């Protein structure tokens, strides 16, 4: 296969391979998640050593037909996005979500830009010592929508009627929200659903509801294996 054109990419995960090389999971703008072998990247004289890190915007190219491509070259577009403390762990969480959920070699261009937007928001919060919650919830919702797992927040799944702010709705996996009179962990107010629909959470209640929903919605697709990034928070 001829050498690929340049691609915008981020490192999702890296692990040592042999004495001097690295296996990298990349999230790319056009090819989605791919695995590449960076030969000699850990070598003493490698020019790649400093740039093949998470949260560094890259231009990369690779070659090969197999499941694992050979990285031909990579260069940073800019410095690494500044993340520290809980914001750094939040970045690892976002990377782990993509590593677990994305089908290899599938174009997720819209999600790539949602990821870039999320990292920029996290880096801004890192500089101002803010909270990652808004950025994480917005990215989780974007991930669900781009993978085809999104739901209609604004209509009852049974009747088709518009959601009303003061009513209670029960969430059913793969179906949506149904009017209910029972308040439980799976129930949401219409006001909370309206906030989820636009991805804006003006208060603690709507933000907590968003976290509760994304946890429930993502669980079937993540499986039973715990997320390592969540363990870092603990």
Secondary structure, 3 states (H helix, E strand, C coil): CCCCCCEEEEEEEEEEECCCEEEEEEEECCCEEEEEEECCCCCCCCCCCCCCCECCCEEEEEECCCCEEEEEEEEECCCCCCCCHHHHHHHHHHHHHHHHHCCECCCCHHHHHHHHHHHHHHHHHHHHCCCCHHHHHHHHHHHHHHCCCCCCCCECCCCCCECCCCCEEEEECCCEEEECCCCCCCEEEHHHHHHHHHCCCCCHHHHHHHHHHHHHHHHHHHCCCCCHHHHHHC
